[in-house]
Amino acid sequence: MSRIIRMDRTGHTTVAEWAADDAESLERAAAALDAELDRGYYAVVSHPDGSAEQVRELPAHGPLVVLRRPIAGG
């Protein structure tokens, strides 16, 4: 089961879970991701080589999407 988590004051909150072979859960997770992006969150997916990538669409086969707020400062 893949997950979207949002980093928050509790550590993290699970926003959605899905299975790549379950179209209904995939659709719900994609809608949840869109809603969080509309709220100003960034979505990041880590890769096995240690790199990370910001995404705007749900990676159906990605195991974990992490949502975070933009970092303030200058």
Jmol script that loads the backbone (N, CA, C; Angstrom):
load data "model"
ATOM      1  N   MET A   1       0.846  -1.170   0.000  1.00  0.00           N
ATOM      2  CA  MET A   1       0.000   0.000   0.000  1.00  0.00           C
ATOM      3  C   MET A   1       0.891   1.233   0.000  1.00  0.00           C
ATOM      4  N   SER A   2       0.681   2.118  -0.946  1.00  0.00           N
ATOM      5  CA  SER A   2       1.410   3.385  -1.039  1.00  0.00           C
ATOM      6  C   SER A   2       0.689   4.435  -0.204  1.00  0.00           C
ATOM      7  N   ARG A   3       1.435   5.474   0.186  1.00  0.00           N
ATOM      8  CA  ARG A   3       0.850   6.506   1.054  1.00  0.00           C
ATOM      9  C   ARG A   3       1.273   7.905   0.642  1.00  0.00           C
ATOM     10  N   ILE A   4       0.404   8.853   0.969  1.00  0.00           N
ATOM     11  CA  ILE A   4       0.732  10.280   0.948  1.00  0.00           C
ATOM     12  C   ILE A   4       0.727  10.700   2.411  1.00  0.00           C
ATOM     13  N   ILE A   5       1.833  11.313   2.857  1.00  0.00           N
ATOM     14  CA  ILE A   5       1.877  11.837   4.215  1.00  0.00           C
ATOM     15  C   ILE A   5       2.159  13.333   4.169  1.00  0.00           C
ATOM     16  N   ARG A   6       1.575  14.044   5.128  1.00  0.00           N
ATOM     17  CA  ARG A   6       1.789  15.489   5.251  1.00  0.00           C
ATOM     18  C   ARG A   6       2.593  15.732   6.520  1.00  0.00           C
ATOM     19  N   MET A   7       3.742  16.397   6.371  1.00  0.00           N
ATOM     20  CA  MET A   7       4.561  16.756   7.521  1.00  0.00           C
ATOM     21  C   MET A   7       3.837  17.863   8.288  1.00  0.00           C
ATOM     22  N   ASP A   8       3.680  17.668   9.603  1.00  0.00           N
ATOM     23  CA  ASP A   8       2.972  18.656  10.406  1.00  0.00           C
ATOM     24  C   ASP A   8       3.498  18.630  11.838  1.00  0.00           C
ATOM     25  N   ARG A   9       2.807  19.301  12.729  1.00  0.00           N
ATOM     26  CA  ARG A   9       3.293  19.431  14.109  1.00  0.00           C
ATOM     27  C   ARG A   9       3.301  18.104  14.872  1.00  0.00           C
ATOM     28  N   THR A  10       2.550  17.125  14.384  1.00  0.00           N
ATOM     29  CA  THR A  10       2.520  15.828  15.060  1.00  0.00           C
ATOM     30  C   THR A  10       3.631  14.913  14.557  1.00  0.00           C
ATOM     31  N   GLY A  11       4.376  15.348  13.574  1.00  0.00           N
ATOM     32  CA  GLY A  11       5.393  14.536  12.894  1.00  0.00           C
ATOM     33  C   GLY A  11       4.935  14.343  11.463  1.00  0.00           C
ATOM     34  N   HIS A  12       3.865  13.540  11.302  1.00  0.00           N
ATOM     35  CA  HIS A  12       3.244  13.429   9.993  1.00  0.00           C
ATOM     36  C   HIS A  12       1.844  12.841  10.139  1.00  0.00           C
ATOM     37  N   THR A  13       1.014  13.145   9.154  1.00  0.00           N
ATOM     38  CA  THR A  13      -0.357  12.651   9.095  1.00  0.00           C
ATOM     39  C   THR A  13      -0.542  11.954   7.758  1.00  0.00           C
ATOM     40  N   THR A  14      -1.126  10.763   7.766  1.00  0.00           N
ATOM     41  CA  THR A  14      -1.422  10.068   6.519  1.00  0.00           C
ATOM     42  C   THR A  14      -2.636  10.733   5.876  1.00  0.00           C
ATOM     43  N   VAL A  15      -2.451  11.202   4.649  1.00  0.00           N
ATOM     44  CA  VAL A  15      -3.515  11.887   3.905  1.00  0.00           C
ATOM     45  C   VAL A  15      -4.302  10.899   3.054  1.00  0.00           C
ATOM     46  N   ALA A  16      -3.613   9.950   2.447  1.00  0.00           N
ATOM     47  CA  ALA A  16      -4.276   8.970   1.579  1.00  0.00           C
ATOM     48  C   ALA A  16      -3.398   7.740   1.430  1.00  0.00           C
ATOM     49  N   GLU A  17      -4.047   6.630   1.106  1.00  0.00           N
ATOM     50  CA  GLU A  17      -3.353   5.383   0.785  1.00  0.00           C
ATOM     51  C   GLU A  17      -3.972   4.830  -0.489  1.00  0.00           C
ATOM     52  N   TRP A  18      -3.147   4.139  -1.281  1.00  0.00           N
ATOM     53  CA  TRP A  18      -3.658   3.563  -2.517  1.00  0.00           C
ATOM     54  C   TRP A  18      -2.836   2.359  -2.927  1.00  0.00           C
ATOM     55  N   ALA A  19      -3.436   1.566  -3.796  1.00  0.00           N
ATOM     56  CA  ALA A  19      -2.752   0.451  -4.437  1.00  0.00           C
ATOM     57  C   ALA A  19      -2.789   0.707  -5.938  1.00  0.00           C
ATOM     58  N   ALA A  20      -1.670   0.507  -6.596  1.00  0.00           N
ATOM     59  CA  ALA A  20      -1.568   0.817  -8.030  1.00  0.00           C
ATOM     60  C   ALA A  20      -2.577   0.031  -8.859  1.00  0.00           C
ATOM     61  N   ASP A  21      -2.980  -1.133  -8.381  1.00  0.00           N
ATOM     62  CA  ASP A  21      -3.932  -1.955  -9.143  1.00  0.00           C
ATOM     63  C   ASP A  21      -5.389  -1.736  -8.726  1.00  0.00           C
ATOM     64  N   ASP A  22      -5.638  -0.740  -7.873  1.00  0.00           N
ATOM     65  CA  ASP A  22      -6.991  -0.406  -7.418  1.00  0.00           C
ATOM     66  C   ASP A  22      -7.338   0.990  -7.920  1.00  0.00           C
ATOM     67  N   ALA A  23      -8.057   1.048  -9.033  1.00  0.00           N
ATOM     68  CA  ALA A  23      -8.354   2.330  -9.691  1.00  0.00           C
ATOM     69  C   ALA A  23      -9.098   3.294  -8.779  1.00  0.00           C
ATOM     70  N   GLU A  24      -9.999   2.784  -7.963  1.00  0.00           N
ATOM     71  CA  GLU A  24     -10.779   3.653  -7.077  1.00  0.00           C
ATOM     72  C   GLU A  24      -9.896   4.311  -6.018  1.00  0.00           C
ATOM     73  N   SER A  25      -9.017   3.532  -5.384  1.00  0.00           N
ATOM     74  CA  SER A  25      -8.134   4.112  -4.371  1.00  0.00           C
ATOM     75  C   SER A  25      -7.119   5.055  -5.009  1.00  0.00           C
ATOM     76  N   LEU A  26      -6.690   4.745  -6.218  1.00  0.00           N
ATOM     77  CA  LEU A  26      -5.755   5.605  -6.947  1.00  0.00           C
ATOM     78  C   LEU A  26      -6.408   6.951  -7.260  1.00  0.00           C
ATOM     79  N   GLU A  27      -7.665   6.906  -7.664  1.00  0.00           N
ATOM     80  CA  GLU A  27      -8.399   8.145  -7.974  1.00  0.00           C
ATOM     81  C   GLU A  27      -8.596   8.996  -6.722  1.00  0.00           C
ATOM     82  N   ARG A  28      -8.934   8.363  -5.593  1.00  0.00           N
ATOM     83  CA  ARG A  28      -9.099   9.114  -4.341  1.00  0.00           C
ATOM     84  C   ARG A  28      -7.779   9.738  -3.900  1.00  0.00           C
ATOM     85  N   ALA A  29      -6.686   8.999  -4.021  1.00  0.00           N
ATOM     86  CA  ALA A  29      -5.381   9.531  -3.628  1.00  0.00           C
ATOM     87  C   ALA A  29      -4.963  10.687  -4.527  1.00  0.00           C
ATOM     88  N   ALA A  30      -5.218  10.573  -5.824  1.00  0.00           N
ATOM     89  CA  ALA A  30      -4.885  11.657  -6.751  1.00  0.00           C
ATOM     90  C   ALA A  30      -5.684  12.916  -6.407  1.00  0.00           C
ATOM     91  N   ALA A  31      -6.955  12.755  -6.057  1.00  0.00           N
ATOM     92  CA  ALA A  31      -7.776  13.908  -5.666  1.00  0.00           C
ATOM     93  C   ALA A  31      -7.268  14.521  -4.364  1.00  0.00           C
ATOM     94  N   ALA A  32      -6.851  13.676  -3.421  1.00  0.00           N
ATOM     95  CA  ALA A  32      -6.302  14.174  -2.157  1.00  0.00           C
ATOM     96  C   ALA A  32      -5.006  14.949  -2.398  1.00  0.00           C
ATOM     97  N   LEU A  33      -4.152  14.433  -3.285  1.00  0.00           N
ATOM     98  CA  LEU A  33      -2.910  15.134  -3.610  1.00  0.00           C
ATOM     99  C   LEU A  33      -3.213  16.488  -4.245  1.00  0.00           C
ATOM    100  N   ASP A  34      -4.131  16.520  -5.189  1.00  0.00           N
ATOM    101  CA  ASP A  34      -4.500  17.787  -5.830  1.00  0.00           C
ATOM    102  C   ASP A  34      -4.988  18.804  -4.803  1.00  0.00           C
ATOM    103  N   ALA A  35      -5.796  18.352  -3.850  1.00  0.00           N
ATOM    104  CA  ALA A  35      -6.310  19.251  -2.817  1.00  0.00           C
ATOM    105  C   ALA A  35      -5.180  19.819  -1.964  1.00  0.00           C
ATOM    106  N   GLU A  36      -4.213  18.991  -1.614  1.00  0.00           N
ATOM    107  CA  GLU A  36      -3.083  19.464  -0.801  1.00  0.00           C
ATOM    108  C   GLU A  36      -2.195  20.422  -1.596  1.00  0.00           C
ATOM    109  N   LEU A  37      -1.992  20.153  -2.863  1.00  0.00           N
ATOM    110  CA  LEU A  37      -1.214  21.071  -3.700  1.00  0.00           C
ATOM    111  C   LEU A  37      -1.933  22.417  -3.801  1.00  0.00           C
ATOM    112  N   ASP A  38      -3.255  22.390  -3.913  1.00  0.00           N
ATOM    113  CA  ASP A  38      -4.036  23.632  -3.957  1.00  0.00           C
ATOM    114  C   ASP A  38      -3.930  24.413  -2.655  1.00  0.00           C
ATOM    115  N   ARG A  39      -3.676  23.720  -1.543  1.00  0.00           N
ATOM    116  CA  ARG A  39      -3.508  24.378  -0.239  1.00  0.00           C
ATOM    117  C   ARG A  39      -2.103  24.938  -0.056  1.00  0.00           C
ATOM    118  N   GLY A  40      -1.227  24.738  -1.040  1.00  0.00           N
ATOM    119  CA  GLY A  40       0.112  25.310  -0.971  1.00  0.00           C
ATOM    120  C   GLY A  40       1.214  24.350  -0.593  1.00  0.00           C
ATOM    121  N   TYR A  41       0.905  23.073  -0.440  1.00  0.00           N
ATOM    122  CA  TYR A  41       1.937  22.089  -0.104  1.00  0.00           C
ATOM    123  C   TYR A  41       2.741  21.701  -1.339  1.00  0.00           C
ATOM    124  N   TYR A  42       3.983  21.306  -1.108  1.00  0.00           N
ATOM    125  CA  TYR A  42       4.820  20.703  -2.139  1.00  0.00           C
ATOM    126  C   TYR A  42       4.785  19.186  -1.926  1.00  0.00           C
ATOM    127  N   ALA A  43       4.808  18.447  -3.007  1.00  0.00           N
ATOM    128  CA  ALA A  43       4.831  16.985  -2.930  1.00  0.00           C
ATOM    129  C   ALA A  43       6.184  16.503  -3.432  1.00  0.00           C
ATOM    130  N   VAL A  44       6.821  15.638  -2.659  1.00  0.00           N
ATOM    131  CA  VAL A  44       8.167  15.147  -2.974  1.00  0.00           C
ATOM    132  C   VAL A  44       8.180  13.625  -2.904  1.00  0.00           C
ATOM    133  N   VAL A  45       8.860  13.017  -3.877  1.00  0.00           N
ATOM    134  CA  VAL A  45       9.035  11.569  -3.930  1.00  0.00           C
ATOM    135  C   VAL A  45      10.530  11.276  -3.906  1.00  0.00           C
ATOM    136  N   SER A  46      10.941  10.360  -3.029  1.00  0.00           N
ATOM    137  CA  SER A  46      12.345   9.945  -2.967  1.00  0.00           C
ATOM    138  C   SER A  46      12.582   8.788  -3.915  1.00  0.00           C
ATOM    139  N   HIS A  47      13.800   8.733  -4.466  1.00  0.00           N
ATOM    140  CA  HIS A  47      14.195   7.660  -5.368  1.00  0.00           C
ATOM    141  C   HIS A  47      15.212   6.752  -4.666  1.00  0.00           C
ATOM    142  N   PRO A  48      15.338   5.513  -5.117  1.00  0.00           N
ATOM    143  CA  PRO A  48      16.271   4.572  -4.479  1.00  0.00           C
ATOM    144  C   PRO A  48      17.714   5.063  -4.419  1.00  0.00           C
ATOM    145  N   ASP A  49      18.120   5.928  -5.352  1.00  0.00           N
ATOM    146  CA  ASP A  49      19.509   6.414  -5.355  1.00  0.00           C
ATOM    147  C   ASP A  49      19.746   7.545  -4.357  1.00  0.00           C
ATOM    148  N   GLY A  50      18.711   7.899  -3.576  1.00  0.00           N
ATOM    149  CA  GLY A  50      18.848   8.950  -2.579  1.00  0.00           C
ATOM    150  C   GLY A  50      18.417  10.320  -3.052  1.00  0.00           C
ATOM    151  N   SER A  51      18.156  10.481  -4.340  1.00  0.00           N
ATOM    152  CA  SER A  51      17.684  11.760  -4.847  1.00  0.00           C
ATOM    153  C   SER A  51      16.178  11.888  -4.588  1.00  0.00           C
ATOM    154  N   ALA A  52      15.663  13.084  -4.729  1.00  0.00           N
ATOM    155  CA  ALA A  52      14.236  13.343  -4.538  1.00  0.00           C
ATOM    156  C   ALA A  52      13.752  14.231  -5.672  1.00  0.00           C
ATOM    157  N   GLU A  53      12.466  14.143  -5.924  1.00  0.00           N
ATOM    158  CA  GLU A  53      11.872  14.894  -7.030  1.00  0.00           C
ATOM    159  C   GLU A  53      10.541  15.480  -6.574  1.00  0.00           C
ATOM    160  N   GLN A  54      10.330  16.769  -6.867  1.00  0.00           N
ATOM    161  CA  GLN A  54       9.034  17.381  -6.611  1.00  0.00           C
ATOM    162  C   GLN A  54       8.075  16.929  -7.701  1.00  0.00           C
ATOM    163  N   VAL A  55       6.852  16.546  -7.307  1.00  0.00           N
ATOM    164  CA  VAL A  55       5.863  16.066  -8.271  1.00  0.00           C
ATOM    165  C   VAL A  55       4.582  16.871  -8.158  1.00  0.00           C
ATOM    166  N   ARG A  56       3.841  16.924  -9.255  1.00  0.00           N
ATOM    167  CA  ARG A  56       2.538  17.576  -9.268  1.00  0.00           C
ATOM    168  C   ARG A  56       1.431  16.582  -9.612  1.00  0.00           C
ATOM    169  N   GLU A  57       1.822  15.356  -9.919  1.00  0.00           N
ATOM    170  CA  GLU A  57       0.862  14.290 -10.186  1.00  0.00           C
ATOM    171  C   GLU A  57       1.237  13.080  -9.351  1.00  0.00           C
ATOM    172  N   LEU A  58       0.233  12.307  -8.978  1.00  0.00           N
ATOM    173  CA  LEU A  58       0.468  11.134  -8.155  1.00  0.00           C
ATOM    174  C   LEU A  58       1.236  10.071  -8.939  1.00  0.00           C
ATOM    175  N   PRO A  59       2.385   9.628  -8.426  1.00  0.00           N
ATOM    176  CA  PRO A  59       3.094   8.517  -9.070  1.00  0.00           C
ATOM    177  C   PRO A  59       2.431   7.206  -8.649  1.00  0.00           C
ATOM    178  N   ALA A  60       1.710   6.571  -9.555  1.00  0.00           N
ATOM    179  CA  ALA A  60       0.894   5.398  -9.221  1.00  0.00           C
ATOM    180  C   ALA A  60       1.693   4.299  -8.533  1.00  0.00           C
ATOM    181  N   HIS A  61       2.953   4.137  -8.899  1.00  0.00           N
ATOM    182  CA  HIS A  61       3.762   3.061  -8.334  1.00  0.00           C
ATOM    183  C   HIS A  61       4.750   3.544  -7.276  1.00  0.00           C
ATOM    184  N   GLY A  62       4.691   4.813  -6.922  1.00  0.00           N
ATOM    185  CA  GLY A  62       5.586   5.331  -5.896  1.00  0.00           C
ATOM    186  C   GLY A  62       5.124   4.896  -4.518  1.00  0.00           C
ATOM    187  N   PRO A  63       6.034   4.468  -3.648  1.00  0.00           N
ATOM    188  CA  PRO A  63       5.616   3.968  -2.340  1.00  0.00           C
ATOM    189  C   PRO A  63       5.220   5.068  -1.351  1.00  0.00           C
ATOM    190  N   LEU A  64       5.809   6.272  -1.504  1.00  0.00           N
ATOM    191  CA  LEU A  64       5.567   7.317  -0.525  1.00  0.00           C
ATOM    192  C   LEU A  64       5.685   8.688  -1.171  1.00  0.00           C
ATOM    193  N   VAL A  65       4.677   9.532  -0.930  1.00  0.00           N
ATOM    194  CA  VAL A  65       4.707  10.938  -1.338  1.00  0.00           C
ATOM    195  C   VAL A  65       4.674  11.746  -0.055  1.00  0.00           C
ATOM    196  N   VAL A  66       5.632  12.646   0.101  1.00  0.00           N
ATOM    197  CA  VAL A  66       5.713  13.470   1.301  1.00  0.00           C
ATOM    198  C   VAL A  66       5.289  14.891   0.932  1.00  0.00           C
ATOM    199  N   LEU A  67       4.339  15.414   1.695  1.00  0.00           N
ATOM    200  CA  LEU A  67       3.858  16.791   1.509  1.00  0.00           C
ATOM    201  C   LEU A  67       4.523  17.669   2.543  1.00  0.00           C
ATOM    202  N   ARG A  68       4.963  18.843   2.108  1.00  0.00           N
ATOM    203  CA  ARG A  68       5.545  19.797   3.042  1.00  0.00           C
ATOM    204  C   ARG A  68       5.232  21.207   2.576  1.00  0.00           C
ATOM    205  N   ARG A  69       5.294  22.127   3.494  1.00  0.00           N
ATOM    206  CA  ARG A  69       5.103  23.544   3.176  1.00  0.00           C
ATOM    207  C   ARG A  69       6.408  24.092   2.587  1.00  0.00           C
ATOM    208  N   PRO A  70       6.312  25.146   1.778  1.00  0.00           N
ATOM    209  CA  PRO A  70       7.537  25.788   1.290  1.00  0.00           C
ATOM    210  C   PRO A  70       8.353  26.307   2.469  1.00  0.00           C
ATOM    211  N   ILE A  71       9.656  26.317   2.325  1.00  0.00           N
ATOM    212  CA  ILE A  71      10.551  26.823   3.359  1.00  0.00           C
ATOM    213  C   ILE A  71      10.629  28.338   3.224  1.00  0.00           C
ATOM    214  N   ALA A  72      10.364  29.039   4.326  1.00  0.00           N
ATOM    215  CA  ALA A  72      10.397  30.498   4.323  1.00  0.00           C
ATOM    216  C   ALA A  72      11.831  30.982   4.553  1.00  0.00           C
ATOM    217  N   GLY A  73      12.100  32.154   4.144  1.00  0.00           N
ATOM    218  CA  GLY A  73      13.412  32.740   4.392  1.00  0.00           C
ATOM    219  C   GLY A  73      13.991  33.324   3.129  1.00  0.00           C
ATOM    220  N   GLY A  74      15.206  33.711   3.219  1.00  0.00           N
ATOM    221  CA  GLY A  74      15.784  34.331   2.043  1.00  0.00           C
ATOM    222  C   GLY A  74      17.263  34.250   2.018  1.00  0.00           C
TER     223      GLY A  74
END
end "model"
wireframe off; spacefill off
backbone 0.3
color backbone group
